Amino acid sequence: MKEHKYAKRIFTTTLIVLLVTAAVTAAVDKNIFTDIYTAAAKPFQQTTQAITGGENQAKSKEELLKENEELRSEINDLVSRVIDYDDVKKENEVLRKYYGIKEDHPDYRIAVAAVVRRDPNDDFYGFTIDKGTRDDVKVNDPVITEGGLVGFVSEVSVTTAKVTTLLSPEAKVGAMDQKTHDSGIATGSAKLSDEGEFILSVISADNKIGTGDIVITTGVGGVYPAGLVVGKVMQLGYSEYDTTPYAVMKPYADLRSVSDVVVITSFEGQGVIAEYEETESGK
């Protein structure tokens, strides 16, 4: 009688484990769910037979314990397969999202990366990604999303890299108004970072920049490829120190919550200016 009660307890535990597994796999590919159900059903049926006296054989407590442990192990393995499948599925969705970038710019070599960590002490919302030197990521590589430029790689290790965003004063990007061709330097501002905004400075006094204009990279300097969207002009202002004009911009991606990005590890014209300057200085 005691072993029968114990068997019922094992039956209940096993049923709960199977129900949890079914819930985890509910949104996953039907074929994987079928594999899991088929694999899990066999030991489950054996346990049920033992409890109900199937085949007229009473199983001992030790046998039931062993079968239950085997069932748990197999279910854990199958759940791991589901998790791996889900990770691959998410990665493929991200790759599909950024496929257009590679299609539009065949000269780009890119590394699709996920944001894995954010520094709560970084006032400019820098973050760490899961790509590093083993993925050809280098310091100063441009970092973008489907909406445009996000920032640049400021530190790199073998497996990770730190990204400094456009909201940081460390960012210095040659940029111009797509419509008027007025050019300047896109950089961060401590006053505007909390609003998720930055500025286009060093623009001429007679500029024709207007609210709503799109600002893109010029490609000058060889650090960023030309034509990347930098941001949208929100308003125009003047420096309180020397009355020089500037434009307040907002990036098309929310740099404070972006979850996946693309690092441009190589592009046509990368480093051309720097190489020229090095050649000239070596004469």
LUMTILO-33042 format. One record per residue: z, x, y of N, C-alpha, C in turn; residue number from 1. Coordinates in Angstrom, 3 decimals, padded with zeros to 6 digits. Each point is the difference from the previous one (the first is absolute). Layout:
BEGIN
PT       nc3       nc1       nc2      cac3      cac1      cac2       cc3       cc1       cc2  num
PT         Z         X         Y         Z         X         Y         Z         X         Y  NUM
...
***
This chain:
BEGIN
PT       nc3       nc1       nc2      cac3      cac1      cac2       cc3       cc1       cc2  num
PT   000.000   000.841  -001.199   000.000  -000.841   001.199   000.000   000.884   001.261    1
PT   000.765   001.082  -000.045   000.074   000.911   001.138  -001.344   000.656   000.256    2
PT  -000.693   000.409  -001.102  -001.302   000.640   000.167  -001.012  -000.988   000.536    3
PT   000.131  -001.275  -000.396  -000.916  -001.023   000.498   000.152  -000.174   001.517    4
PT   001.250   000.023   000.499   000.248  -000.103   001.438  -000.565   001.220   000.720    5
PT   000.157   001.162  -000.640  -000.521   001.229   000.611  -001.516  -000.045   000.090    6
PT  -000.606  -000.530  -001.067  -001.454  -000.125  -000.022  -000.471  -000.921   001.108    7
PT   000.750  -001.082   000.250  -000.371  -000.927   001.083   000.065   000.705   001.356    8
PT   000.992   000.871   000.164   000.132   000.730   001.255  -001.197   000.926   000.217    9
PT  -000.427   000.656  -001.067  -001.178   000.875   000.074  -001.240  -000.822   000.337   10
PT  -000.094  -001.174  -000.645  -001.130  -000.899   000.259  -000.062  -000.366   001.488   11
PT   001.143  -000.335   000.587   000.057  -000.394   001.416  -000.401   001.160   000.897   12
PT   000.532   001.198  -000.292  -000.331   001.189   000.793  -001.484   000.302  -000.057   13
PT  -000.552  -000.064  -001.211  -001.421   000.277  -000.192  -000.858  -000.994   000.762   14
PT   000.396  -001.268  -000.035  -000.752  -001.036   000.706  -000.017   000.265   001.497   15
PT   001.155   000.409   000.564   000.083   000.304   001.437  -000.920   001.159   000.358   16
PT   000.016   001.055  -000.828  -000.855   001.161   000.252  -001.465  -000.398   000.018   17
PT  -000.395  -000.852  -000.966  -001.391  -000.453  -000.063  -000.376  -000.842   001.207   18
PT   000.918  -000.850   000.455  -000.278  -000.841   001.171  -000.175   000.859   001.250   19
PT   000.846   001.030   000.167  -000.133   000.908   001.140  -001.342   000.716  -000.058   20
PT  -000.369   000.466  -001.180  -001.285   000.678  -000.165  -001.146  -000.914   000.360   21
PT   000.079  -001.249  -000.432  -001.062  -000.968   000.311  -000.114  -000.207   001.495   22
PT   001.153  -000.042   000.692  -000.025  -000.195   001.455  -000.646   001.179   000.699   23
PT   000.317   001.222  -000.466  -000.558   001.207   000.605  -001.507   000.030  -000.150   24
PT  -000.492  -000.463  -001.151  -001.423   000.099  -000.299  -000.795  -001.210   000.423   25
PT   000.657  -000.988   000.605  -000.677  -001.265   000.323  -001.192   000.204   000.911   26
PT   000.112   000.982   000.951  -001.075   000.188   000.957  -000.959   001.117  -000.411   27
PT   000.167   000.512  -001.209  -000.790   001.141  -000.442  -001.183  -000.471  -000.833   28
PT  -000.946   000.874  -000.205  -001.205  -000.296  -000.753   000.298  -000.706  -001.313   29
PT  -000.787  -001.034  -000.333   000.262  -000.842  -001.158  -000.011   000.784  -001.304   30
PT  -000.908   000.993  -000.094  -000.094   000.776  -001.236   001.264   000.798  -000.265   31
PT   000.576   000.565   001.060   001.237   000.758  -000.179   001.134  -000.933  -000.393   32
PT   000.053  -001.175   000.631   001.037  -000.963  -000.355  -000.118  -000.379  -001.472   33
PT  -001.238  -000.212  -000.488  -000.208  -000.360  -001.402   000.481   001.106  -000.914   34
PT  -000.317   001.263   000.360   000.442   001.140  -000.816   001.519   000.037  -000.093   35
PT   000.656  -000.212   001.171   001.462   000.049   000.014   000.593  -001.125  -000.838   36
PT  -000.544  -001.195   000.147   000.541  -001.134  -000.734  -000.184   000.199  -001.501   37
PT  -001.199   000.462  -000.392  -000.275   000.190  -001.428   000.913   001.053  -000.593   38
PT   000.149   001.122   000.735   000.836   001.086  -000.515   001.465  -000.404  -000.075   39
PT   000.436  -000.747   001.023   001.408  -000.384   000.042   000.320  -001.121  -000.970   40
PT  -000.983  -000.823  -000.304   000.249  -001.168  -000.837   000.350   000.369  -001.434   41
PT  -000.610   001.067  -000.491   000.216   000.366  -001.400   001.468   000.305  -000.309   42
PT   000.627   000.958   000.708   001.426   000.243  -000.287   000.872  -001.186   000.362   43
PT  -000.423  -000.782   001.011   000.770  -001.189   000.389   000.000  -001.008  -001.140   44
PT  -001.184  -000.180  -000.644  -000.088  -000.930  -001.131   000.857   000.473  -001.166   45
PT   000.011   001.342  -000.189   000.819   000.537  -001.087   001.475  -000.272   000.241   46
PT   000.434   000.169   001.253   001.402  -000.267   000.339   000.326  -001.470  -000.181   47
PT  -000.954  -000.868   000.406   000.203  -001.439  -000.142   000.135  -000.382  -001.471   48
PT  -000.853   000.597  -000.837   000.077  -000.281  -001.434   001.337   000.413  -000.575   49
PT   000.499   001.140   000.503   001.290   000.472  -000.506   001.112  -000.964   000.366   50
PT  -000.083  -000.549   001.218   001.048  -000.901   000.459  -000.069  -001.337  -000.721   51
PT  -001.219  -000.481  -000.214  -000.167  -001.323  -000.611  -000.063   000.056  -001.518   52
PT   000.144   001.206  -000.560  -000.020   000.114  -001.447  -001.391   000.026  -000.581   53
PT  -001.044   000.393   000.830  -001.375   000.066  -000.484  -000.099   000.900  -001.203   54
PT  -000.894  -000.381  -000.925  -000.250   000.738  -001.241   001.257   000.105  -000.856   55
PT   000.970  -000.860   000.322   001.228  -000.061  -000.801   000.724   001.338  -000.095   56
PT  -000.141   000.803   001.047   000.671   001.291  -000.020   000.964   000.095   001.180   57
PT   001.255   000.203  -000.278   000.997   000.163   001.054   000.021   001.457   000.417   58
PT  -000.128   000.248   001.298  -000.011   001.368   000.481   001.391   000.399   000.468   59
PT   000.307   001.256  -000.230   001.315   000.496   000.380   000.068   000.237   001.500   60
PT   001.232   000.159   000.468   000.224   000.277   001.425  -000.722   001.273   000.416   61
PT   000.033   001.040  -000.861  -000.633   001.273   000.316  -001.513  -000.146   000.110   62
PT  -000.596  -000.803  -000.906  -001.446  -000.213   000.042  -000.412  -000.740   001.260   63
PT   000.798  -001.017   000.366  -000.301  -000.756   001.217   000.128   000.879   001.244   64
PT   001.024   000.861   000.018   000.170   000.921   001.117  -001.195   000.945   000.134   65
PT  -000.452   000.515  -001.135  -001.123   000.932  -000.004  -001.275  -000.680   000.500   66
PT  -000.246  -001.225  -000.521  -001.197  -000.728   000.418   000.057  -000.352   001.485   67
PT   001.178  -000.378   000.466   000.150  -000.347   001.412  -000.250   001.209   000.894   68
PT   000.491   001.168  -000.416  -000.200   001.222   000.770  -001.472   000.389   000.028   69
PT  -000.674  -000.159  -001.143  -001.432   000.297  -000.069  -000.785  -000.930   000.924   70
PT   000.421  -001.276   000.019  -000.654  -000.982   000.858   000.173   000.365   001.470   71
PT   001.206   000.372   000.390   000.258   000.401   001.386  -000.862   001.200   000.391   72
PT  -000.085   000.981  -000.908  -000.779   001.208   000.271  -001.470  -000.329   000.201   73
PT  -000.510  -000.878  -000.850  -001.414  -000.358   000.103  -000.281  -000.781   001.276   74
PT   000.909  -000.910   000.358  -000.185  -000.779   001.225   000.061   000.912   001.223   75
PT   000.918   000.982   000.011   000.086   000.945   001.119  -001.302   000.774   000.156   76
PT  -000.569   000.384  -001.146  -001.273   000.727   000.035  -001.114  -000.872   000.568   77
PT  -000.013  -001.264  -000.404  -001.037  -000.908   000.468   000.159  -000.323   001.479   78
PT   001.240  -000.142   000.463   000.240  -000.238   001.420  -000.457   001.205   000.822   79
PT   000.203   001.216  -000.537  -000.470   001.205   000.682  -001.510  -000.020   000.138   80
PT  -000.678  -000.500  -001.029  -001.456  -000.116   000.065  -000.414  -000.962   001.113   81
PT   000.747  -001.068   000.138  -000.290  -000.982   001.059   000.157   000.650   001.373   82
PT   001.091   000.762   000.187   000.258   000.653   001.280  -001.100   001.015   000.312   83
PT  -000.409   000.796  -001.019  -001.078   000.966   000.194  -001.291  -000.706   000.388   84
PT  -000.276  -001.108  -000.663  -001.200  -000.782   000.297   000.039  -000.501   001.444   85
PT   001.164  -000.466   000.431   000.144  -000.526   001.354  -000.226   001.098   001.036   86
PT   000.506   001.222  -000.279  -000.201   001.127   000.906  -001.476   000.348   000.130   87
PT  -000.707   000.040  -001.130  -001.437   000.296   000.008  -000.759  -001.078   000.753   88
PT   000.401  -001.260  -000.227  -000.649  -001.125   000.677   000.151   000.109   001.516   89
PT   001.204   000.330   000.466   000.238   000.149   001.434  -000.814   001.151   000.567   90
PT  -000.057   001.125  -000.744  -000.756   001.164   000.465  -001.481  -000.342   000.128   91
PT  -000.530  -000.740  -000.977  -001.406  -000.396   000.056  -000.281  -000.916   001.186   92
PT   000.945  -000.882   000.311  -000.168  -000.892   001.153  -000.056   000.797   001.295   93
PT   000.849   001.031   000.115  -000.002   000.853   001.188  -001.315   000.768   000.098   94
PT  -000.476   000.523  -001.141  -001.261   000.745  -000.014  -001.157  -000.881   000.425   95
PT  -000.006  -001.251  -000.466  -001.062  -000.934   000.381   000.047  -000.277   001.505   96
PT   001.220  -000.091   000.545   000.165  -000.280   001.424  -000.603   001.111   000.848   97
PT   000.112   001.245  -000.468  -000.485   001.129   000.777  -001.369   000.507  -000.449   98
PT  -000.617  -000.701  -000.930  -001.304   000.437  -000.500  -001.029   000.034   001.122   99
PT   000.090  -000.966   000.936  -000.954  -000.081   001.099   000.007   001.238   000.874  100
PT   001.163   000.654   000.152   000.093   001.210   000.818  -000.886   001.090  -000.581  101
PT   000.108   000.203  -001.291  -000.800   001.016  -000.674  -001.479  -000.369   000.022  102
PT  -000.286  -001.281  -000.109  -001.384  -000.482  -000.005  -000.648   000.214   001.369  103
PT   000.768  -000.260   001.080  -000.523   000.158   001.356  -000.054   001.461   000.443  104
PT   000.846   000.835  -000.617   000.068   001.414   000.400  -000.071   000.882  -001.252  105
PT  -001.190   000.192  -000.550  -000.131   000.787  -001.244   000.442   001.448   000.150  106
PT   000.092   000.500   001.255   000.449   001.383   000.198   001.507   000.138  -000.105  107
PT   000.732  -001.125   000.001   001.462   000.053  -000.106   000.430   000.321  -001.431  108
PT   000.989   000.863  -000.106   000.750   000.122  -001.251   001.381  -000.567   000.305  109
PT   000.449  -000.928  -000.826   001.236  -000.710   000.336   001.010   000.019  -001.150  110
PT   001.248  -000.223   000.355   001.087  -000.156  -000.970   000.756  -001.267   000.375  111
PT  -000.035  -000.992  -000.871   000.730  -001.245   000.244   001.464   000.231  -000.348  112
PT   000.896  -000.352   000.910   001.418   000.311  -000.191   000.882  -001.208   000.301  113
PT   001.172   000.008  -000.607   001.000  -001.045   000.248   001.156   000.587   000.799  114
PT   000.554  -000.802   000.882   001.184   000.421   000.762   001.206  -000.090  -000.927  115
PT   000.691   001.113  -000.192   001.135   000.023  -000.929   001.352   000.142   000.691  116
PT  -000.013   000.393   001.268   001.286   000.186   000.682  -000.205  -000.046   001.517  117
PT   000.996  -000.560   000.686   000.005  -000.012   001.464   001.292   000.636   000.497  118
PT  -000.119   000.757   001.061   001.166   000.665   000.573   000.629  -000.925   001.037  119
PT   001.197  -000.516  -000.270   000.640  -000.931   000.942   000.339   000.648   001.340  120
PT   000.013   001.334   000.042   000.321   000.706   001.237  -001.240   000.373   000.810  121
PT  -001.164  -000.334  -000.529  -001.246   000.301   000.706  -000.302  -001.139   000.974  122
PT   000.095   000.282   001.292  -000.238  -001.024   001.025  -001.456  -000.440   000.078  123
PT  -000.883   000.751  -000.668  -001.427  -000.293   000.107  -000.593  -000.480  -001.326  124
PT   000.894  -000.390  -000.911  -000.371  -000.682  -001.239  -000.891   000.835  -000.925  125
PT   000.277   001.308  -000.050  -000.688   000.850  -000.958   000.408  -000.377  -001.417  126
PT  -000.811   000.384  -000.965   000.284  -000.349  -001.392  -000.534   001.064  -000.952  127
PT   000.431  -000.089  -001.247  -000.421   000.935  -001.036  -000.889  -000.725  -001.000  128
PT  -001.085   000.659  -000.421  -000.929  -000.582  -000.968   000.034   000.775  -001.317  129
PT  -000.566  -000.597  -001.039   000.070   000.593  -001.339  -001.203   000.882  -000.349  130
PT  -000.576   000.640   000.992  -001.101   000.940  -000.233   000.323   001.305   000.706  131
PT  -000.404   001.141  -000.644   000.298   001.311   000.571  -001.120   000.986  -000.243  132
PT   000.343   001.278  -000.050  -001.019   001.045  -000.122  -000.790  -000.106  -001.300  133
PT   000.612  -000.535  -001.047  -000.744  -000.141  -001.256  -001.114  -001.040   000.130  134
PT   000.058  -000.802   001.048  -001.036  -000.996   000.279  -000.877   000.442   001.170  135
PT   000.059   001.308   000.349  -000.781   000.602   001.090   000.461  -000.453   001.390  136
PT   001.183  -000.567   000.102   000.534  -000.406   001.298   000.524   001.232   000.739  137
PT  -000.348   000.095   001.296   000.379   001.152   000.811   000.645  -000.461   001.304  138
PT   000.722   000.909   000.639   000.555  -000.283   001.328  -001.143  -000.289   000.966  139
PT   000.178  -000.994   000.849  -000.962  -000.471   001.009  -001.080  -000.925  -000.543  140
PT   000.001  -000.289  -001.295  -000.966  -000.959  -000.523   000.235  -001.369   000.644  141
PT  -001.079  -000.698   000.413   000.154  -001.340   000.579   000.476  -001.005  -001.051  142
PT   000.815  -000.943   000.418   000.499  -001.058  -000.884  -000.409  -001.339   000.604  143
PT  -000.637  -000.837  -000.810  -000.537  -001.263   000.505   000.377  -001.161  -000.918  144
PT  -000.224  -001.209   000.489   000.032  -001.207  -000.811  -001.347  -000.679   000.211  145
PT  -000.184  -001.152  -000.607  -001.256  -000.722   000.194  -000.159  -000.441   001.453  146
PT   001.110  -000.017   000.758  -000.049  -000.408   001.399  -000.297   001.137   000.958  147
PT   000.136   001.238  -000.453  -000.271   001.130   000.875   000.989   001.136  -000.179  148
PT   000.048   000.888   000.992   000.836   001.192  -000.069   001.485  -000.351   000.059  149
PT   000.782   000.693  -000.822   001.448  -000.194  -000.062   000.732   001.205   000.579  150
PT  -000.500   001.202  -000.313   000.654   001.225   000.439  -000.588   001.195  -000.717  151
PT   000.838   001.008  -000.259  -000.481   001.216  -000.653   001.091   000.572  -000.896  152
PT  -000.422   000.809  -000.948   000.943   000.673  -000.903   000.656   001.148   000.753  153
PT   001.326  -000.039   000.105   000.723   001.039   000.740   000.732   000.977  -000.910  154
PT   000.320  -000.418  -001.220   000.625   000.876  -000.989  -000.554  -000.376  -001.366  155
PT  -000.087   000.987  -000.892  -000.545  -000.296  -001.324   000.665   000.863  -001.067  156
PT   000.231  -000.613  -001.166   000.493   000.725  -001.175  -001.009  -000.237  -001.120  157
PT   000.335   000.398  -001.188  -000.937  -000.153  -001.115  -000.291  -001.468  -000.286  158
PT   001.027  -000.837   000.052  -000.165  -001.405  -000.408   000.164  -001.025   001.114  159
PT   000.479   000.424   001.164   000.220  -000.957   001.092  -000.457   000.590   001.333  160
PT  -000.088  -000.868   000.996  -000.343   000.464   001.350   000.681  -000.905   001.016  161
PT   000.378   000.580   001.138   000.588  -000.780   001.084  -001.089  -000.330   001.013  162
PT  -000.007  -001.247   000.440  -000.991  -000.459   000.971   000.689  -000.263   001.334  163
PT  -000.523   000.614   001.055   000.445  -000.275   001.363  -000.955  -001.023   000.591  164
PT   000.532  -001.073   000.538  -000.846  -001.104   000.465  -000.486   000.189   001.439  165
PT  -000.925  -000.856   000.387  -000.530  -000.005   001.361   001.075  -000.325   001.031  166
PT   001.116  -000.570  -000.429   001.077  -000.349   000.926   000.784   001.221   000.458  167
PT  -000.214   001.146  -000.666   000.735   001.221   000.330  -000.707   000.790   001.093  168
PT   000.762   000.576   000.941  -000.596   000.880   001.018  -000.669   001.229  -000.607  169
PT   000.315   000.301  -001.267  -000.646   001.130  -000.672  -001.461  -000.281  -000.296  170
PT  -000.360  -001.265  -000.056  -001.389  -000.366  -000.263  -000.837   000.241   001.250  171
PT  -001.110   000.692  -000.154  -000.925   000.270   001.094  -001.415  -000.203  -000.545  172
PT  -000.579  -001.141   000.340  -001.287  -000.378  -000.587  -001.045  -000.201   001.095  173
PT  -001.088   000.745  -000.082  -001.098  -000.213   000.935  -000.599  -001.381  -000.256  174
PT  -000.005  -000.852   001.038  -000.434  -001.385  -000.198  -000.773  -000.495   001.214  175
PT  -000.749  -001.084  -000.190  -000.752  -000.582   001.119  -000.163  -001.500  -000.183  176
PT  -000.200  -000.664   001.115  -000.266  -001.434  -000.012  -001.386  -000.213  -000.601  177
PT  -000.070  -000.823  -001.020  -001.269  -000.202  -000.699  -001.066  -000.611   000.915  178
PT   000.416  -000.813   000.962  -000.951  -000.695   000.870  -000.372   000.823   001.226  179
PT   001.001   000.580   000.660  -000.268   000.705   001.268  -000.200   001.501  -000.166  180
PT   000.409   000.536  -001.174  -000.074   001.429  -000.298   000.938   000.837   000.856  181
PT   000.941  -000.637   000.689   001.045   000.765   000.692   000.868   000.675  -001.059  182
PT   000.223   001.298   000.158   000.726   000.746  -001.024   001.375   000.442   000.477  183
PT   000.846   000.350  -000.950   001.346   000.453   000.306   000.681   000.507  -001.251  184
PT   001.313   000.079   000.037   000.798   000.457  -001.143   000.940  -001.122  -000.429  185
PT  -000.125  -000.427  -001.255   000.912  -001.008  -000.553   001.254   000.712  -000.490  186
PT   001.155  -000.443   000.480   001.263   000.640  -000.369   001.141  -001.014   000.051  187
PT   001.101   000.353  -000.628   001.143  -000.893  -000.036   000.861   000.086   001.240  188
PT   000.846  -001.009   000.161   000.918  -000.046   001.141   001.352  -000.492  -000.483  189
PT   001.053   000.726   000.354   001.351  -000.391  -000.417   000.367  -001.379   000.534  190
PT  -000.539  -000.354   001.152   000.315  -001.291   000.610  -000.676  -001.168  -000.717  191
PT  -001.121   000.279  -000.640  -000.809  -001.080  -000.576   000.086  -000.111  -001.522  192
PT   000.573   001.010  -000.645  -000.038   000.037  -001.465   000.686  -001.199  -000.651  193
PT   001.093  -000.472   000.603   000.714  -001.143  -000.575  -000.843  -001.275   000.034  194
PT  -000.975  -000.029   000.911  -000.907  -001.138   000.082  -001.225   000.187  -000.889  195
PT  -000.047   001.140  -000.692  -001.153   000.283  -000.854  -001.236   000.328   000.811  196
PT   000.191   000.582   001.214  -001.118   000.310   000.888  -000.024   001.482   000.360  197
PT  -001.154   000.473   000.474  -000.152   001.376   000.454  -000.992  -000.010   001.159  198
PT  -000.390   001.167   000.511  -000.829   000.003   001.204  -001.266   000.845  -000.143  199
PT  -000.976  -000.296   000.846  -001.174   000.844   000.193   000.180   000.627   001.382  200
PT   000.279   001.296   000.018   000.266   000.696   001.263  -001.159   000.931   000.342  201
PT   000.149   000.709   001.123  -001.011   000.944   000.487  -001.359  -000.694   000.137  202
PT  -000.010  -001.160   000.610  -001.247  -000.713   000.261  -000.312   000.080   001.494  203
PT  -001.250  -000.146   000.336  -000.413   000.164   001.397   000.503  -001.153   000.857  204
PT   000.159   000.288   001.286   000.519  -000.999   000.935  -000.971  -001.163   000.176  205
PT  -001.284   000.266  -000.202  -001.005  -001.054   000.174  -000.464  -000.585  -001.337  206
PT   000.880   000.018  -000.987  -000.362  -000.511  -001.324  -000.294  -001.503   000.060  207
PT  -000.779  -000.453  -000.983  -000.391  -001.414  -000.081   000.675  -000.702  -001.184  208
PT   001.054   000.602  -000.531   000.691  -000.553  -001.171   000.583  -001.369   000.325  209
PT  -000.138  -000.935  -000.935   000.533  -001.339   000.223   000.876  -000.467  -001.148  210
PT   000.855  -000.968   000.274   000.859  -000.571  -001.044  -000.850  -000.587  -001.117  211
PT   000.380   000.295  -001.235  -000.736  -000.496  -001.156  -001.035   000.972  -000.528  212
PT  -000.283   001.076   000.751  -000.978   000.994  -000.453   000.512   000.732  -001.243  213
PT  -000.939   000.425  -000.823   000.336   000.762  -001.218  -000.165   001.484   000.295  214
PT   000.994   000.785  -000.391  -000.029   001.451   000.200  -000.229   000.678  -001.345  215
PT  -000.931   000.968  -000.022  -000.348   000.701  -001.233   000.135   001.509   000.179  216
PT   000.006   000.733  -001.110   000.066   001.461   000.073  -001.338   000.568   000.464  217
PT   000.071   001.118   000.738  -001.221   000.657   000.474  -000.545   001.001  -001.014  218
PT   000.889   000.518  -000.858  -000.418   001.040  -000.942   000.099   001.389   000.589  219
PT   000.277   000.093   001.303   000.125   001.302   000.660   001.238   000.724  -000.523  220
PT  -000.163   001.246  -000.358   001.122   000.790  -000.500  -000.049   000.215  -001.502  221
PT  -000.774  -000.831  -000.704  -000.167   000.192  -001.436   001.182  -000.406  -000.854  222
PT   000.999  -000.662   000.627   001.173  -000.433  -000.773  -000.191  -001.408  -000.550  223
PT  -000.615  -000.864   000.804  -000.254  -001.378  -000.415  -001.501  -000.268   000.034  224
PT  -000.522  -000.701  -001.000  -001.421  -000.353   000.064  -000.254  -000.982   001.137  225
PT  -001.197   000.007   000.548  -000.335  -000.903   001.093  -000.109  -001.433  -000.509  226
PT   000.370  -000.943   000.885  -000.217  -001.413  -000.296   001.133  -000.732  -000.673  227
PT   001.126   000.669  -000.269   001.140  -000.701  -000.579   000.638  -000.889   001.060  228
PT   000.339  -001.214  -000.363   000.675  -000.890   000.944   001.421   000.511   000.234  229
PT   000.339   000.192   001.272   001.327   000.493   000.362   000.917  -001.153   000.396  230
PT  -000.520  -000.930   000.790   000.828  -001.126   000.409  -000.719  -000.916   000.976  231
PT   000.715  -001.004   000.438  -000.516  -000.994   000.946   000.782   000.109   001.306  232
PT  -000.714  -000.016   001.125   000.646   000.120   001.309   000.747  -001.294   000.316  233
PT   001.285   000.132   000.291   000.841  -001.151   000.307   000.174  -000.189   001.508  234
PT   000.136   001.126   000.728   000.155  -000.071   001.455  -000.248   001.374   000.610  235
PT  -000.191   000.022   001.319  -000.198   001.248   000.719   001.202   000.262   000.888  236
PT   000.313   001.282   000.207   001.146   000.348   000.829  -000.210   001.323   000.703  237
PT   000.994   000.391   000.786  -000.060   001.263   000.742   001.316   000.751  -000.183  238
PT  -000.113   001.303  -000.133   001.182   000.841  -000.169   000.904  -000.111   001.222  239
PT   001.299  -000.094  -000.244   000.959  -000.101   001.109   000.208   001.336   000.697  240
PT  -000.524   001.078  -000.601   000.201   001.325   000.585  -001.170   000.435   000.879  241
PT  -001.242  -000.240  -000.492  -001.151   000.479   000.780  -001.086  -001.070   000.157  242
PT   000.318  -001.218  -000.344  -000.903  -001.164   000.139  -001.322   000.144  -000.739  243
PT  -000.047   000.893  -001.000  -001.222   000.080  -000.805  -000.064  -001.213  -000.923  244
PT  -001.224  -000.494  -000.282  -000.125  -001.211  -000.806   000.157   000.273  -001.504  245
PT   000.418  -001.001  -000.703   000.038   000.065  -001.461  -000.196  -001.414  -000.543  246
PT  -000.332  -000.082  -001.282  -000.180  -001.298  -000.646   001.009  -000.130  -001.134  247
PT   000.671  -001.128  -000.065   000.926  -000.277  -001.097  -000.806  -000.607  -001.154  248
PT   000.181   000.551  -001.190  -000.770  -000.458  -001.167   000.916  -000.441  -001.137  249
PT  -000.568  -000.795  -000.866   000.694  -000.417  -001.216  -000.917   000.294  -001.177  250
PT   000.495   000.677  -001.034  -000.841   000.260  -001.179  -000.279  -001.296  -000.753  251
PT  -001.062  -000.009  -000.787  -000.351  -001.204  -000.745   000.862  -000.168  -001.247  252
PT   000.645   001.076  -000.426   000.946  -000.086  -001.123   001.416   000.073   000.551  253
PT   000.924  -000.719  -000.627   001.402   000.086   000.400   000.581   001.276  -000.607  254
PT   000.120   001.027   000.800   000.430   001.305  -000.494   001.441  -000.013  -000.496  255
PT   000.744  -001.036   000.363   001.402  -000.076  -000.402   000.184  -000.580  -001.392  256
PT  -001.064  -000.599  -000.561   000.164  -000.635  -001.309  -001.178   000.241  -000.948  257
PT  -000.931   000.879   000.381  -001.149   000.271  -000.867   000.478   000.495  -001.364  258
PT  -000.655  -000.440  -001.072   000.462   000.347  -001.352  -000.978   000.886  -000.776  259
PT  -001.268  -000.013   000.373  -000.964   000.890  -000.646  -000.998   000.503   001.039  260
PT  -000.456   001.238  -000.192  -000.864   000.658   000.980  -001.050   000.829  -000.722  261
PT  -000.922   000.549   000.785  -001.006   000.931  -000.525   000.070   001.291   000.809  262
PT   000.053   001.119  -000.701  -000.059   001.307   000.655  -001.440   000.494  -000.097  263
PT  -000.587   000.343   001.151  -001.345   000.585  -000.016   000.168   001.503  -000.164  264
PT  -000.261   000.491  -001.205   000.245   001.414  -000.297  -001.166   000.890   000.411  265
PT  -001.166  -000.607   000.200  -001.168   000.775   000.418  -001.024  -000.941   000.613  266
PT  -000.713   000.492   001.025  -001.072  -000.787   000.608  -000.967   000.944   000.702  267
PT  -001.198  -000.460   000.220  -001.016   000.821   000.647   000.440   000.327   001.428  268
PT   000.031   001.293   000.334   000.416   000.438   001.332   001.477   000.342   000.102  269
PT   000.742  -000.109  -001.100   001.428   000.298   000.041   000.234   001.468   000.333  270
PT   000.833   000.256   001.012   000.372   001.368   000.358  -001.082   000.816   000.672  271
PT  -001.103  -000.634   000.377  -001.117   000.757   000.575   000.395   000.700   001.291  272
PT   000.708  -000.711   000.894   000.390   000.591   001.282   000.980   001.148  -000.204  273
PT   000.977  -000.223  -000.898   001.010   001.039  -000.266  -000.659   001.265  -000.539  274
PT  -000.982  -000.152  -000.897  -000.683   001.155  -000.567  -000.778   000.736   001.080  275
PT  -000.617  -000.765   000.917  -000.772   000.609   001.085   000.911   000.822   000.908  276
PT   001.184  -000.576   000.337   000.939   000.694   000.875   000.516   001.277  -000.645  277
PT   000.252  -000.054  -001.335   000.484   001.172  -000.710  -001.062   001.097   000.014  278
PT  -001.287  -000.424  -000.149  -001.093   000.961  -000.004  -000.128   000.667   001.347  279
PT   000.116  -000.826   001.075  -000.116   000.542   001.350   001.132   000.961   000.328  280
PT   001.218  -000.361  -000.430   001.156   000.845   000.319  -000.023   001.304  -000.776  281
PT  -000.745   000.030  -001.103  -000.058   001.195  -000.832  -001.038   000.994   000.456  282
PT  -000.780  -000.350   001.015  -001.043   000.904   000.488   000.604   001.193   000.753  283
***
